[in-house]
Amino acid sequence: MVALRRSIHRFPELGTHLPRTQQAVLEALDGLGLEPATGSGASSVTATLDGARPGPTVLLRADMDALPVDEDTGLDFASLVPGAMHACGHDTHTAMLVGAARLLAARRSQLAGRVVFMFQPAEESGGGALRMIDEGVLETADGSGVAAAFALHVTTRFDSGTVHLRPGPTFAASDALHVVVRGRGGHASQPHRALDPVPVACEIVQALQSMVTRTVDVFDPAVVTVASIHAGTTGNVIPETAEIRGTFRTLSPAARQLVRDGITRVARHVAAAHAAHADVTLTEGYPPVVNDDACTAALRDTAATLLGPDRVRHLAEPFMGAEDFSYVLQRVPGAFAFLGARPPGVPFEDAPDCHSNRVVFDEDALATGAALHAAAALRTCRPPV
């Protein structure tokens, strides 16, 4: 697993087109007696393992794409591709799922049912999970469908080899906002003869924060982040427009709609108060990841039996990032868990985490992840007593 992970890490690929990674997965699965298939619209791999007896179908998923950042870890297997890095640990996810496939292929006689291994591109952008669903990853020949689906995500927030999960919302929905404030350009010395969109945009940014704290229930939280403001081309010209870009993240459909309405209302009305106009575009992103109660309890019990109860922790609060495994969990019950992978001896406050170009994961955690994947499948596809 470590060798496969490092090979993938050296040559990261972005988005939907991951030919080298896809080939590495296919070669790693060769000889296991699986039924691999590749996607037509993206570099996905779906491999199926039939057990010795009939039973339910369980899906195990790993994402394979990297991020568009330059690596700065100093590792001897660091990325050799400028502007690309496995900064979110998808290389470890892929290696762990291959490891799980090997464990389960050797235990085919213990399986009553079928295991589908879902190696997915384009998690970071492009909704690769939805593409694979459209191509039939959740469909079964007998029409019964997938009974349960599981996924893991490494993080340096937690001690290596520990498992953290919770029922209900685990990742947030993430949507994009784009506001264009339209004013009237002019000379910087005569702002009264123009309609400056810059202070209007600044007021909108501040008002959006007040909108969240004064209209959104703190027990159904939302995060609105303006990450980009752009206006003008030089210091002595009042521009015609000012642009605001950011994201808003929510955990429930009600909060999602409330924030959508609030952003539109605030932007347009603040602009109107200054005789300006605001064009508001809100682009829907991934829905929230919502863990099924029964599947979460089953995965927790499996992890506690496998690893010991001291290495299984309740995730106290959702993570407001987004994950497109949400599309799978919209259609079948399942659970998403975090796997601690912080290097030993590194304090939490000193450990860069996912999406940092300096993040380093403890490779010893790969054994835990592969074993937990396999154990979850064995429990779901357990022969009748």
N, C-alpha and C positions, 0 to 999 in steps of 0.2 A: 504493500500500500504506500509506503513512504517513497519507494522508487517511482511509482506511478504518479504520486502527487508532485514530486519534484520535477518529473518530466513535463507534466502539464504546466507547472508553475513557470518553468523557463520559457515556455512559448505560449503565453496567454493570448486568447482570441476574444473578440468583442461581438456582442449582439447575436444575430441569428446564424451567422456564417462561421462555424467552428470546425472546419474540415480536419485539422490536425488533431484536435481534442477528440472528435468523433471517432477517428481512426484508432487513437490510443485506447479508447474504451472498447471498441470492437475487438481489438487484439487482446486486451486483458480478459475479455469474456470468452474468447475462443477456447474450445475444448471442454466447456462446462456443461454441454448438453442443453443449452438454452435455445430459444428461438428469437434471435435479434432481428430487429427491423429498423430502418432509418426513415426519417421524415422526408416528405417531398418538398415542403416549403421552408424548412430550416434544418440545421445539422443536429437533429435529435436522434436518440437511440432508445428504443423500447425493446426490452428483453423479457421473455416469459419463461418461468420455470413451473412445470406441471408436477404436482406431488404424486405420491404413489396411489392416493385414493381421491375420489371426488370431494369437493368441499368449497368453501367460499374463496373469493379472490381478494388478495390484499395488495395494495400498491405501496411501493417504497420509492421516494423521489430524491434526486440530487440535481442541483443546478450546475452548469458547466462554464458559464461566461465570466469574463473578467471585467475590469473597470478601466476607463481611459485616464490613467494616472501614471506618472513615472515613479518606479520603485526606488526607495531609499532605505533599504533594510541592511545592506551589507552582507546578505546571505550568499553563500557560495553557489547557490542554485537560483539566484535572483533572476528576474525577467531579462531576457535578451531582446525583447521587443520594445523599442522606444514608444512611450505613450500608452503602454498597456501593462496591467499588473493584476494578479489575483489578490486584490486588497480586501475582498469580502469572504475569502475562505472557500470559494466554490471548488477550488482544486482539491481541498480536503474532503468536501462533500462527495465529489465524484469518486475519489479513492476509497472512501468508506463504503459507498454503495457497491463498488466492485468487490470489496472485501466481504460484504454481506452476501453477495451473489455466490462467492466461492464457499462460504460457510453453509449456505442453504443448499447448494448443489450437492454438497457432500452429505446432506441430511434429507435428501429427497424422500426417503422411506418414512420419515417422520412427518411429512406434510400431507394433510388432507385438504386439497384445494390447489390454488395456483398463486404464484407471486409474480407481480409485474414490476419490473425495475424501470423506472422513468428517469432517463438522463436528459435533462432539459436545457436548451439554450435560452438566451435572451430573458433572464430573470431581471437583470438590472434595467432593461428597457426593452419594450417590444412585446411584453406579455407572452413569452415562450410557452408558458403553461397552457394558455388559452389556445395557442396554435396546436399543441399536441392533443388537447381535448377535441378540437375540431377534426383532427385526423384520427380520432378513435381510441385514444389511450385508455379511456374509461369504459370502453365497450368490451363485452365478453361474448364468446361464440354461443353460449347457451342463453344469452339475454339477461342473465341475473345481475350483471354489473359488478362493480367493485364494492365489496362489503366494508372496507376500511382503508384509509390512506394515512401514511406517516411520513414525516420529514424532520430532519435535524439541521440546526445551524450552529456553527462554532462561534464562539465569542471569547474575548479576553476579559470580559467583565467578571467571569466566574472562575473558580479554581479548576484546574485541568482535571477532566474525568468526571466532573459532577454534571448532573442533569437537572434542568430547571424547566418547569412547565406549569400551566394553569388551565382550568376550563374556561370557556367563553372567549372573549376578545383577547388576542395575543399580539397581533400587529394591527396597525391602523389602516384605514383607507387613506390614500394620498392623492389629492387632486391639485391641479395647477391653476394659478391665477395670473392674468395678464390684464393690466389696466393701462389704457392710453389716455392721458389727460390732454385735452386739446384747448389751447389758448390762442394767443395772437402774438406773433413775434415782434421784436422792436429793438431799439437801442438801449443798452444797459443804463445809460444816463437818464432815460425818460421812461421809467417803468409805468408811469400813469398813462402813457399813450399806447401801451401794449397790454396784453393780458397774460401775465407770467404764469406758466403752468407749474413751475418748480415749487413754489411755496404751497400750491394746491396739492401737489403730489405728496409733499411732506406732511401736510395735515391729514391726508387720506391714510398714510402709513400709521400715524399716531392714533387716528380714530379707529382703525381696524383692531388695534390692541385693546382699546376700551370696549369695542363691540364684543370681543371675546369674553372679557372679564365681567361684563355686565349683562350679557344675554345667554351665555352658555352655562349649563349646570356643571359645577366642578366635579360632580360624580359621573358625568358623561362628557369627558373632556374633549377639548379641541385645541389644536396648535395652529396658529396662522403665522407664517414666517415670510417676510419680504426680504428676498435675498439679492435683488438687483434693482437699482434705480438708475435710469439713464436719461439725460437731457442735455441738449446743446452740443456745440462743437468748439466753442471758444469762450473767453471770459467777458467779452463786451457785447455779446448778442443775446437778447432774450429769445429763447427758442419757441417754436410753435407748439411743440409737444413735449411731454415727459412720460416715460414708460416705467411701470412698476411690474416686477415679476416675482413670483414666489410660490409657495405651496400652502395648502391647508389640509390638516390631518384630523380625522375623527374616528370614533369607534362604533357608532351606531347610525342607521339610516336617518333617524330623527335629527341628530346633531349635524350630520352631513348636509341635510337640506337647510337646517337653520343657518349654518355658516354660509352656505351658498347664497341664500337670500340676503344675509347680513352684509356680505362683501359687496354685492351689487347695490344694495340700498345705500350703504355708507359712501362708496366711491361716487355714485351719481349725485347724491344729495350734497356732499361736501363740495364737489365741483360746481354744482348749480348755485351754491351759496356764494361763489366767487364769479358767477356769470361764465364759468367755463363748462366744458362738457367732458364726460368720462365714458369711454368705450370699455366695457367689461367683458372679458372672455374667460370662462371657467371650463377647464378641460378635465373630464373625469379620468382618473387613474385607477389603480388597483383597489378593489374592495377590501374590507378588513378581513384578517385571518381570524376565524372563529372556531375554536376547538370544541369538538363534541364532548359532552360531559362523560359519557360511558367510555369512549375511546381514550380520553385523557386519563381516566381512572385506571383503565387496563394498561396503558403505557407506563403509568406511575408504578403500578404493582409489578409489572415486568421488570422495570429498571431496578426497583428495590430488591427483587429476588436475585437479579443478575449481579448487581453491583454492591448491594447492601444498602439499607435505608438511609444511612448517614450521607450517601452520595447523591441522594435524590431530594431536591428542594422545591418548595412551592414558589412559583414566580409571583411576587407580591403585586406587581402592576404590569399592564401591557407595555409593549415597546411601541413608540409612536412612529417608527419606521414602517415601511410597506413591503409586502411580499406577495408575489403572484401565485403562490400555493393557495392563496385565498380562492382562486377560481376552482381548484379541485375541491376544497372544503365547502364550496357553495353547492356542490353536486353530490358529494358522498361524505359520510361521517369520517372523522379522522382527528389527528392531533399533530401539532407542530411543537417541538421542544428545542430548547437551547442546550448546547453541549459546551461546557467550560473548556477552554484551551489556552489559558494564560500560562506562559512559560514559568516553570518553577523558579522561585526566588525573586520574581519581579512583582513589586507592589502594584495593587490595582491602579493607583493614581499615576504610575509611571508606565503603564502598558497601553500603547496605542491600540485602538480597537478597529473594527471593520470600517472600511473606506479610507483609512489612513494609509498613506504611502510608506509608512514605517511599521505597519502591523506585522507581528511575528506570532505564529501559532505553535503551540506545543504539539509535536507530531505523535507523542505518546497517546494523545486523546483519540487518535484514529482507531485504535483497537477497541476502545469503549464504544465509539459510534458504530462501527461495523457489527459488533456483538449485539448492541441494542436493536439495530435494524433487524438483524436475523431473529433475535428473540421475539420481537414484536410480531414478525410474520409467523413464527412457529406457534405462538400463542393463539393468533387469529385462526390459523389453519391447523388446529389441534384435532387429532383423530378422536372420535367418540370413544368413551371408556366402555 
